[in-house]
Amino acid sequence: MRIDLTDTEVEDGKRIYIQREGKITLKVVKVTEGFTTNKNPFVKVHFQDNTGAYTTDEFVVTENALWKIKLFTKALKLPNVIDTNMFYDRYVIAEMKKKQTTNGHIYEIKSYEPSKLTNTYEYTAPTPQHQQYKTHEQQGEYPQHTNQQHLPIDDINEDEIPF
């Protein structure tokens, strides 16, 4: 088995998680995607508060669970059609509650509200990058002609043309 760890990041220290109840302003710092054991897609959102502590929330992407994602994206002030990359560097106010489990207690997010730190999402098209080109005469050179072999149109197989 060959494993490539070139682009894998490792955290230097132990991650500290939020361990208090109440409304906390959180920033989305990471988004991971995967599949549940039932083969349903899910999105795991990693948050950080202003003290550097973390928490996460998971959203299963099924027809019956879209309402939960809608509540979250509404708090992020995102449009109805989204890409998970739009989550990054946006803020929400999350209500954290303590929950008892068989392994002790955990703190989980119960609800989301919009934060004043996040503006309504506006799409901005990427700015086209133009380069200044000089003509061959301006550069003091002339194009070199090559003897290229051209295939007759009848010999082109339309199934092999990449689109």
CNS distance restraints for C-alpha pairs under 8 A (distance, minus, plus):
assign (resid  11 and name CA) (resid  15 and name CA) 7.89 0.50 0.50
assign (resid  15 and name CA) (resid  53 and name CA) 7.41 0.50 0.50
assign (resid  15 and name CA) (resid  54 and name CA) 7.26 0.50 0.50
assign (resid  16 and name CA) (resid  52 and name CA) 7.62 0.50 0.50
assign (resid  16 and name CA) (resid  53 and name CA) 5.09 0.50 0.50
assign (resid  16 and name CA) (resid  54 and name CA) 6.17 0.50 0.50
assign (resid  17 and name CA) (resid  53 and name CA) 4.90 0.50 0.50
assign (resid  17 and name CA) (resid  54 and name CA) 4.51 0.50 0.50
assign (resid  17 and name CA) (resid  55 and name CA) 5.75 0.50 0.50
assign (resid  18 and name CA) (resid  49 and name CA) 7.98 0.50 0.50
assign (resid  18 and name CA) (resid  53 and name CA) 5.29 0.50 0.50
assign (resid  18 and name CA) (resid  54 and name CA) 5.66 0.50 0.50
assign (resid  18 and name CA) (resid  55 and name CA) 6.03 0.50 0.50
assign (resid  18 and name CA) (resid 107 and name CA) 7.08 0.50 0.50
assign (resid  19 and name CA) (resid 106 and name CA) 7.63 0.50 0.50
assign (resid  19 and name CA) (resid 107 and name CA) 6.00 0.50 0.50
assign (resid  20 and name CA) (resid  96 and name CA) 7.07 0.50 0.50
assign (resid  20 and name CA) (resid  97 and name CA) 7.61 0.50 0.50
assign (resid  20 and name CA) (resid  98 and name CA) 7.56 0.50 0.50
assign (resid  20 and name CA) (resid 107 and name CA) 7.03 0.50 0.50
assign (resid  21 and name CA) (resid  95 and name CA) 7.30 0.50 0.50
assign (resid  21 and name CA) (resid  96 and name CA) 4.85 0.50 0.50
assign (resid  21 and name CA) (resid  97 and name CA) 5.03 0.50 0.50
assign (resid  21 and name CA) (resid  98 and name CA) 6.40 0.50 0.50
assign (resid  21 and name CA) (resid 107 and name CA) 7.27 0.50 0.50
assign (resid  22 and name CA) (resid  95 and name CA) 5.40 0.50 0.50
assign (resid  22 and name CA) (resid  96 and name CA) 5.24 0.50 0.50
assign (resid  22 and name CA) (resid  97 and name CA) 6.81 0.50 0.50
assign (resid  23 and name CA) (resid  93 and name CA) 6.20 0.50 0.50
assign (resid  23 and name CA) (resid  94 and name CA) 5.42 0.50 0.50
assign (resid  23 and name CA) (resid  95 and name CA) 4.35 0.50 0.50
assign (resid  23 and name CA) (resid  96 and name CA) 6.23 0.50 0.50
assign (resid  24 and name CA) (resid  49 and name CA) 7.22 0.50 0.50
assign (resid  24 and name CA) (resid  93 and name CA) 5.43 0.50 0.50
assign (resid  24 and name CA) (resid  94 and name CA) 5.36 0.50 0.50
assign (resid  24 and name CA) (resid  95 and name CA) 6.41 0.50 0.50
assign (resid  24 and name CA) (resid  96 and name CA) 7.22 0.50 0.50
assign (resid  25 and name CA) (resid  49 and name CA) 6.23 0.50 0.50
assign (resid  25 and name CA) (resid  50 and name CA) 7.66 0.50 0.50
assign (resid  25 and name CA) (resid  91 and name CA) 6.75 0.50 0.50
assign (resid  25 and name CA) (resid  92 and name CA) 5.71 0.50 0.50
assign (resid  25 and name CA) (resid  93 and name CA) 4.33 0.50 0.50
assign (resid  25 and name CA) (resid  94 and name CA) 6.28 0.50 0.50
assign (resid  25 and name CA) (resid 115 and name CA) 7.19 0.50 0.50
assign (resid  26 and name CA) (resid  47 and name CA) 5.75 0.50 0.50
assign (resid  26 and name CA) (resid  48 and name CA) 5.48 0.50 0.50
assign (resid  26 and name CA) (resid  49 and name CA) 4.78 0.50 0.50
assign (resid  26 and name CA) (resid  50 and name CA) 7.48 0.50 0.50
assign (resid  26 and name CA) (resid  91 and name CA) 5.51 0.50 0.50
assign (resid  26 and name CA) (resid  92 and name CA) 5.45 0.50 0.50
assign (resid  26 and name CA) (resid  93 and name CA) 6.09 0.50 0.50
assign (resid  26 and name CA) (resid  94 and name CA) 6.86 0.50 0.50
assign (resid  27 and name CA) (resid  47 and name CA) 5.30 0.50 0.50
assign (resid  27 and name CA) (resid  48 and name CA) 5.37 0.50 0.50
assign (resid  27 and name CA) (resid  49 and name CA) 6.39 0.50 0.50
assign (resid  27 and name CA) (resid  88 and name CA) 7.92 0.50 0.50
assign (resid  27 and name CA) (resid  89 and name CA) 5.99 0.50 0.50
assign (resid  27 and name CA) (resid  90 and name CA) 5.63 0.50 0.50
assign (resid  27 and name CA) (resid  91 and name CA) 4.48 0.50 0.50
assign (resid  27 and name CA) (resid  92 and name CA) 6.66 0.50 0.50
assign (resid  28 and name CA) (resid  45 and name CA) 6.84 0.50 0.50
assign (resid  28 and name CA) (resid  46 and name CA) 5.92 0.50 0.50
assign (resid  28 and name CA) (resid  47 and name CA) 4.57 0.50 0.50
assign (resid  28 and name CA) (resid  48 and name CA) 6.65 0.50 0.50
assign (resid  28 and name CA) (resid  87 and name CA) 6.35 0.50 0.50
assign (resid  28 and name CA) (resid  88 and name CA) 5.23 0.50 0.50
assign (resid  28 and name CA) (resid  89 and name CA) 5.35 0.50 0.50
assign (resid  28 and name CA) (resid  90 and name CA) 5.70 0.50 0.50
assign (resid  28 and name CA) (resid  91 and name CA) 6.45 0.50 0.50
assign (resid  29 and name CA) (resid  45 and name CA) 7.90 0.50 0.50
assign (resid  29 and name CA) (resid  46 and name CA) 5.81 0.50 0.50
assign (resid  29 and name CA) (resid  47 and name CA) 5.56 0.50 0.50
assign (resid  29 and name CA) (resid  48 and name CA) 6.59 0.50 0.50
assign (resid  29 and name CA) (resid  88 and name CA) 5.88 0.50 0.50
assign (resid  29 and name CA) (resid  89 and name CA) 6.17 0.50 0.50
assign (resid  30 and name CA) (resid  45 and name CA) 6.10 0.50 0.50
assign (resid  30 and name CA) (resid  46 and name CA) 4.98 0.50 0.50
assign (resid  30 and name CA) (resid  47 and name CA) 7.10 0.50 0.50
assign (resid  30 and name CA) (resid  88 and name CA) 6.69 0.50 0.50
assign (resid  31 and name CA) (resid  43 and name CA) 6.90 0.50 0.50
assign (resid  31 and name CA) (resid  44 and name CA) 5.76 0.50 0.50
assign (resid  31 and name CA) (resid  45 and name CA) 4.69 0.50 0.50
assign (resid  31 and name CA) (resid  46 and name CA) 6.08 0.50 0.50
assign (resid  31 and name CA) (resid  84 and name CA) 7.18 0.50 0.50
assign (resid  31 and name CA) (resid  85 and name CA) 7.61 0.50 0.50
assign (resid  31 and name CA) (resid  87 and name CA) 7.69 0.50 0.50
assign (resid  31 and name CA) (resid  88 and name CA) 7.57 0.50 0.50
assign (resid  32 and name CA) (resid  43 and name CA) 5.85 0.50 0.50
assign (resid  32 and name CA) (resid  44 and name CA) 5.15 0.50 0.50
assign (resid  32 and name CA) (resid  45 and name CA) 6.59 0.50 0.50
assign (resid  33 and name CA) (resid  41 and name CA) 7.33 0.50 0.50
assign (resid  33 and name CA) (resid  42 and name CA) 5.79 0.50 0.50
assign (resid  33 and name CA) (resid  43 and name CA) 4.57 0.50 0.50
assign (resid  33 and name CA) (resid  44 and name CA) 6.14 0.50 0.50
assign (resid  34 and name CA) (resid  41 and name CA) 5.75 0.50 0.50
assign (resid  34 and name CA) (resid  42 and name CA) 5.44 0.50 0.50
assign (resid  34 and name CA) (resid  43 and name CA) 6.58 0.50 0.50
assign (resid  35 and name CA) (resid  39 and name CA) 5.24 0.50 0.50
assign (resid  35 and name CA) (resid  40 and name CA) 5.25 0.50 0.50
assign (resid  35 and name CA) (resid  41 and name CA) 4.36 0.50 0.50
assign (resid  35 and name CA) (resid  42 and name CA) 5.56 0.50 0.50
assign (resid  36 and name CA) (resid  40 and name CA) 5.23 0.50 0.50
assign (resid  36 and name CA) (resid  41 and name CA) 6.36 0.50 0.50
assign (resid  36 and name CA) (resid  42 and name CA) 6.70 0.50 0.50
assign (resid  36 and name CA) (resid  60 and name CA) 7.89 0.50 0.50
assign (resid  40 and name CA) (resid  60 and name CA) 6.82 0.50 0.50
assign (resid  40 and name CA) (resid  61 and name CA) 6.72 0.50 0.50
assign (resid  40 and name CA) (resid  62 and name CA) 6.94 0.50 0.50
assign (resid  41 and name CA) (resid  60 and name CA) 6.05 0.50 0.50
assign (resid  41 and name CA) (resid  61 and name CA) 5.43 0.50 0.50
assign (resid  41 and name CA) (resid  62 and name CA) 7.58 0.50 0.50
assign (resid  42 and name CA) (resid  58 and name CA) 6.82 0.50 0.50
assign (resid  42 and name CA) (resid  59 and name CA) 5.44 0.50 0.50
assign (resid  42 and name CA) (resid  60 and name CA) 4.20 0.50 0.50
assign (resid  42 and name CA) (resid  61 and name CA) 5.37 0.50 0.50
assign (resid  43 and name CA) (resid  58 and name CA) 5.68 0.50 0.50
assign (resid  43 and name CA) (resid  59 and name CA) 5.18 0.50 0.50
assign (resid  43 and name CA) (resid  60 and name CA) 6.49 0.50 0.50
assign (resid  43 and name CA) (resid  61 and name CA) 7.47 0.50 0.50
assign (resid  44 and name CA) (resid  56 and name CA) 6.80 0.50 0.50
assign (resid  44 and name CA) (resid  57 and name CA) 5.78 0.50 0.50
assign (resid  44 and name CA) (resid  58 and name CA) 4.34 0.50 0.50
assign (resid  44 and name CA) (resid  59 and name CA) 6.37 0.50 0.50
assign (resid  45 and name CA) (resid  56 and name CA) 5.52 0.50 0.50
assign (resid  45 and name CA) (resid  57 and name CA) 5.40 0.50 0.50
assign (resid  45 and name CA) (resid  58 and name CA) 6.24 0.50 0.50
assign (resid  46 and name CA) (resid  54 and name CA) 7.05 0.50 0.50
assign (resid  46 and name CA) (resid  55 and name CA) 6.07 0.50 0.50
assign (resid  46 and name CA) (resid  56 and name CA) 4.51 0.50 0.50
assign (resid  46 and name CA) (resid  57 and name CA) 6.82 0.50 0.50
assign (resid  47 and name CA) (resid  54 and name CA) 5.53 0.50 0.50
assign (resid  47 and name CA) (resid  55 and name CA) 5.31 0.50 0.50
assign (resid  47 and name CA) (resid  56 and name CA) 5.82 0.50 0.50
assign (resid  48 and name CA) (resid  52 and name CA) 5.78 0.50 0.50
assign (resid  48 and name CA) (resid  53 and name CA) 5.53 0.50 0.50
assign (resid  48 and name CA) (resid  54 and name CA) 4.47 0.50 0.50
assign (resid  48 and name CA) (resid  55 and name CA) 6.50 0.50 0.50
assign (resid  49 and name CA) (resid  53 and name CA) 5.59 0.50 0.50
assign (resid  49 and name CA) (resid  54 and name CA) 6.53 0.50 0.50
assign (resid  55 and name CA) (resid 108 and name CA) 7.66 0.50 0.50
assign (resid  56 and name CA) (resid 108 and name CA) 7.95 0.50 0.50
assign (resid  57 and name CA) (resid 108 and name CA) 7.74 0.50 0.50
assign (resid  57 and name CA) (resid 109 and name CA) 6.99 0.50 0.50
assign (resid  59 and name CA) (resid  65 and name CA) 7.62 0.50 0.50
assign (resid  59 and name CA) (resid  68 and name CA) 7.16 0.50 0.50
assign (resid  59 and name CA) (resid  69 and name CA) 6.36 0.50 0.50
assign (resid  60 and name CA) (resid  65 and name CA) 6.34 0.50 0.50
assign (resid  60 and name CA) (resid  66 and name CA) 7.86 0.50 0.50
assign (resid  61 and name CA) (resid  65 and name CA) 6.30 0.50 0.50
assign (resid  61 and name CA) (resid  66 and name CA) 6.29 0.50 0.50
assign (resid  61 and name CA) (resid  69 and name CA) 7.98 0.50 0.50
assign (resid  62 and name CA) (resid  66 and name CA) 6.19 0.50 0.50
assign (resid  65 and name CA) (resid  69 and name CA) 7.19 0.50 0.50
assign (resid  66 and name CA) (resid  70 and name CA) 6.11 0.50 0.50
assign (resid  67 and name CA) (resid  71 and name CA) 6.31 0.50 0.50
assign (resid  68 and name CA) (resid  72 and name CA) 6.45 0.50 0.50
assign (resid  69 and name CA) (resid  73 and name CA) 6.10 0.50 0.50
assign (resid  70 and name CA) (resid  74 and name CA) 5.90 0.50 0.50
assign (resid  70 and name CA) (resid  80 and name CA) 7.92 0.50 0.50
assign (resid  71 and name CA) (resid  75 and name CA) 6.34 0.50 0.50
assign (resid  71 and name CA) (resid 112 and name CA) 7.02 0.50 0.50
assign (resid  72 and name CA) (resid  76 and name CA) 6.37 0.50 0.50
assign (resid  72 and name CA) (resid 112 and name CA) 6.18 0.50 0.50
assign (resid  73 and name CA) (resid  77 and name CA) 6.13 0.50 0.50
assign (resid  73 and name CA) (resid  78 and name CA) 5.41 0.50 0.50
assign (resid  73 and name CA) (resid  79 and name CA) 7.63 0.50 0.50
assign (resid  74 and name CA) (resid  78 and name CA) 5.93 0.50 0.50
assign (resid  74 and name CA) (resid  79 and name CA) 7.73 0.50 0.50
assign (resid  74 and name CA) (resid 114 and name CA) 7.37 0.50 0.50
assign (resid  75 and name CA) (resid  92 and name CA) 6.05 0.50 0.50
assign (resid  75 and name CA) (resid  93 and name CA) 7.94 0.50 0.50
assign (resid  75 and name CA) (resid 112 and name CA) 5.98 0.50 0.50
assign (resid  75 and name CA) (resid 113 and name CA) 4.94 0.50 0.50
assign (resid  75 and name CA) (resid 114 and name CA) 4.04 0.50 0.50
assign (resid  75 and name CA) (resid 115 and name CA) 7.29 0.50 0.50
assign (resid  76 and name CA) (resid  87 and name CA) 7.38 0.50 0.50
assign (resid  76 and name CA) (resid  90 and name CA) 6.43 0.50 0.50
assign (resid  76 and name CA) (resid  91 and name CA) 6.46 0.50 0.50
assign (resid  76 and name CA) (resid  92 and name CA) 6.07 0.50 0.50
assign (resid  76 and name CA) (resid 114 and name CA) 5.97 0.50 0.50
assign (resid  76 and name CA) (resid 115 and name CA) 7.65 0.50 0.50
assign (resid  76 and name CA) (resid 118 and name CA) 6.97 0.50 0.50
assign (resid  76 and name CA) (resid 120 and name CA) 7.85 0.50 0.50
assign (resid  77 and name CA) (resid 114 and name CA) 6.89 0.50 0.50
assign (resid  77 and name CA) (resid 118 and name CA) 7.40 0.50 0.50
assign (resid  77 and name CA) (resid 119 and name CA) 6.98 0.50 0.50
assign (resid  77 and name CA) (resid 120 and name CA) 4.95 0.50 0.50
assign (resid  77 and name CA) (resid 121 and name CA) 6.08 0.50 0.50
assign (resid  78 and name CA) (resid  82 and name CA) 7.19 0.50 0.50
assign (resid  78 and name CA) (resid  86 and name CA) 7.85 0.50 0.50
assign (resid  78 and name CA) (resid 120 and name CA) 6.60 0.50 0.50
assign (resid  78 and name CA) (resid 121 and name CA) 5.38 0.50 0.50
assign (resid  79 and name CA) (resid 121 and name CA) 7.09 0.50 0.50
assign (resid  82 and name CA) (resid  86 and name CA) 6.91 0.50 0.50
assign (resid  83 and name CA) (resid  87 and name CA) 7.89 0.50 0.50
assign (resid  84 and name CA) (resid  88 and name CA) 7.96 0.50 0.50
assign (resid  90 and name CA) (resid 117 and name CA) 7.76 0.50 0.50
assign (resid  90 and name CA) (resid 118 and name CA) 5.73 0.50 0.50
assign (resid  91 and name CA) (resid 114 and name CA) 7.48 0.50 0.50
assign (resid  91 and name CA) (resid 115 and name CA) 5.81 0.50 0.50
assign (resid  91 and name CA) (resid 117 and name CA) 6.12 0.50 0.50
assign (resid  91 and name CA) (resid 118 and name CA) 5.52 0.50 0.50
assign (resid  92 and name CA) (resid 112 and name CA) 6.45 0.50 0.50
assign (resid  92 and name CA) (resid 113 and name CA) 5.90 0.50 0.50
assign (resid  92 and name CA) (resid 114 and name CA) 5.16 0.50 0.50
assign (resid  92 and name CA) (resid 115 and name CA) 4.83 0.50 0.50
assign (resid  92 and name CA) (resid 118 and name CA) 7.63 0.50 0.50
assign (resid  93 and name CA) (resid 112 and name CA) 5.69 0.50 0.50
assign (resid  93 and name CA) (resid 113 and name CA) 4.98 0.50 0.50
assign (resid  93 and name CA) (resid 114 and name CA) 6.06 0.50 0.50
assign (resid  93 and name CA) (resid 115 and name CA) 5.60 0.50 0.50
assign (resid  94 and name CA) (resid 109 and name CA) 6.15 0.50 0.50
assign (resid  94 and name CA) (resid 110 and name CA) 7.24 0.50 0.50
assign (resid  94 and name CA) (resid 111 and name CA) 5.71 0.50 0.50
assign (resid  94 and name CA) (resid 112 and name CA) 4.61 0.50 0.50
assign (resid  94 and name CA) (resid 113 and name CA) 6.37 0.50 0.50
assign (resid  95 and name CA) (resid 109 and name CA) 5.69 0.50 0.50
assign (resid  95 and name CA) (resid 110 and name CA) 5.54 0.50 0.50
assign (resid  95 and name CA) (resid 111 and name CA) 5.29 0.50 0.50
assign (resid  95 and name CA) (resid 112 and name CA) 6.48 0.50 0.50
assign (resid  96 and name CA) (resid 107 and name CA) 6.19 0.50 0.50
assign (resid  96 and name CA) (resid 108 and name CA) 5.46 0.50 0.50
assign (resid  96 and name CA) (resid 109 and name CA) 4.65 0.50 0.50
assign (resid  96 and name CA) (resid 110 and name CA) 5.96 0.50 0.50
assign (resid  96 and name CA) (resid 111 and name CA) 7.74 0.50 0.50
assign (resid  97 and name CA) (resid 107 and name CA) 5.45 0.50 0.50
assign (resid  97 and name CA) (resid 108 and name CA) 5.60 0.50 0.50
assign (resid  97 and name CA) (resid 109 and name CA) 6.44 0.50 0.50
assign (resid  97 and name CA) (resid 110 and name CA) 6.48 0.50 0.50
assign (resid  98 and name CA) (resid 105 and name CA) 6.58 0.50 0.50
assign (resid  98 and name CA) (resid 106 and name CA) 5.70 0.50 0.50
assign (resid  98 and name CA) (resid 107 and name CA) 4.44 0.50 0.50
assign (resid  98 and name CA) (resid 108 and name CA) 6.50 0.50 0.50
assign (resid  99 and name CA) (resid 105 and name CA) 5.37 0.50 0.50
assign (resid  99 and name CA) (resid 106 and name CA) 5.28 0.50 0.50
assign (resid  99 and name CA) (resid 107 and name CA) 6.00 0.50 0.50
assign (resid  99 and name CA) (resid 108 and name CA) 7.07 0.50 0.50
assign (resid 100 and name CA) (resid 104 and name CA) 5.92 0.50 0.50
assign (resid 100 and name CA) (resid 105 and name CA) 4.22 0.50 0.50
assign (resid 100 and name CA) (resid 106 and name CA) 6.47 0.50 0.50
assign (resid 101 and name CA) (resid 105 and name CA) 5.35 0.50 0.50
assign (resid 101 and name CA) (resid 106 and name CA) 7.17 0.50 0.50
assign (resid 114 and name CA) (resid 118 and name CA) 7.53 0.50 0.50
assign (resid 134 and name CA) (resid 138 and name CA) 5.84 0.50 0.50
assign (resid 134 and name CA) (resid 139 and name CA) 6.43 0.50 0.50
assign (resid 135 and name CA) (resid 139 and name CA) 6.44 0.50 0.50
assign (resid 136 and name CA) (resid 140 and name CA) 6.12 0.50 0.50
assign (resid 136 and name CA) (resid 141 and name CA) 5.20 0.50 0.50
assign (resid 136 and name CA) (resid 142 and name CA) 5.32 0.50 0.50
assign (resid 136 and name CA) (resid 143 and name CA) 6.93 0.50 0.50
assign (resid 137 and name CA) (resid 141 and name CA) 6.02 0.50 0.50
assign (resid 137 and name CA) (resid 142 and name CA) 6.67 0.50 0.50
assign (resid 151 and name CA) (resid 155 and name CA) 6.48 0.50 0.50
assign (resid 151 and name CA) (resid 156 and name CA) 7.49 0.50 0.50
assign (resid 152 and name CA) (resid 156 and name CA) 7.42 0.50 0.50
assign (resid 157 and name CA) (resid 161 and name CA) 7.14 0.50 0.50
